[in-house]
Structures are given as C-alpha cells and as structure tokens.
C-alpha cells in the first residue's frame, strides 16, 4: 500500500509492472526490490544480536546518527515487539525492513474503551514523510469489545507499505487525512488556519482528483482484488459528523 497525498495526480498516472507507484523515487524502488540484500544502518533484535533491542530505541537513535535527509534503513529481525512506535515528523525518509509479515510483528492493545482517543491508540504511528515499511506485521490485539483500536496510523506524506499485514478489529488501518462535506458543529471550517497553500474543498470538482480512482489509480488494480471499493465520491451519515 502506498499513500501519496500532496498533489492531485495526473490523469495518466499508472502503477509500474511490479506494483510500485510511479511517484516512488527510482532509488527507493531499488531499495524495496533489494530487500534484505541491502546493508542496514541499524539492526533491531530481541535477542541482543543487533544494535538495539526495541524498535523505538532504533528509531530515536536514527535522528542523531543519520546524515542529512538521505534514506536511513533499519532492519528489524524476526520477533514479536510489544511496543508503541512513533515515527515523528523529524524522522523523514526512514525505511524499516523485517523478516516477513508473519515473523516480524509490532503489537499493542491501546483502545478507545480504556480511555485512549482513537488517534492515539495506534500501535505504530507514521508522522514523518517518506516512510517505507517492508515485510512487517502491524497489529492491535484489543479485541472487538474495546471498539476503536488502531494497528497503524499514517498521517505522513508518501508512505509505502510493501508486503506488510495489518491486523485488528476496528479502525485497524487509519489513513489520517482529508475530509469532505462533513456535517455538524465539528465540521465548521470558518475558523481554521489560513496558511499559504491551505484550501478547503467545497465542490465535487475540487474533491474528485483526491478520490481513490484518481489519486491511487485504484480502478487499474483494486477492482481485480475483489475488495469492495468505491472509486469516486460517495455519501454516508453516521450521526451528523461524517
């Protein structure tokens, strides 16, 4: 899965033959295809055979160890990592490679019922742009009785998840961005920021370039999977705040 969100895509935007979107840089495509054959900058291993025992420690260390904004690669060896990981906004262009989605697993159980807001229940949060994850499983084991419990939340631009799995019961994968034609008191946009480049979408014509069919070229690949899918704009009502 890949999540670009900064600009409307060109109408002729297509996926490459191996399933990686064209907006992914050539150097990053090579890294994704190389997988474990590349030399990582840091290694995480629960048995102590790496640089760090936890993912969070390695991610924090990357801020001071890296040079510039070049791609920084962290290899996470097989194991179940029970921790909450946050890729912060200053951790850009990180790549995390595991030993397989069923072998390298990041797990947590934060949930809404126990008092954590949905946004903060994520086992793994991505806020730094240009993040790539490969061969890793993300899960939230809170269970259906705990309601919202996010396994992975991506609030960043141009994130890529390749050969990864996402397991949970409600709000498992949380792509946190953009709303259109919301209703209710909380949907009032009149007092929001007026930064340069910020724009409230008010018409179907403005929103259409950001739908799955256009923005992700969804018609060219999602339909073939058999997954229920709406390529364009659609409406729904969940109590006045949709």
Helices and strands as residue ranges (DSSP letters): E 2-3, H 26-34, G 35-37, E 42-44, H 55-65, E 72-76, E 79-82, E 85-87, E 94-97, E 104-108, G 118-120, E 124-126, E 132-134, E 137-140, G 144-146, E 152-154, E 159-162, E 165-167, E 173-175, G 185-187, H 204-208, H 212-215, G 218-220, G 223-225
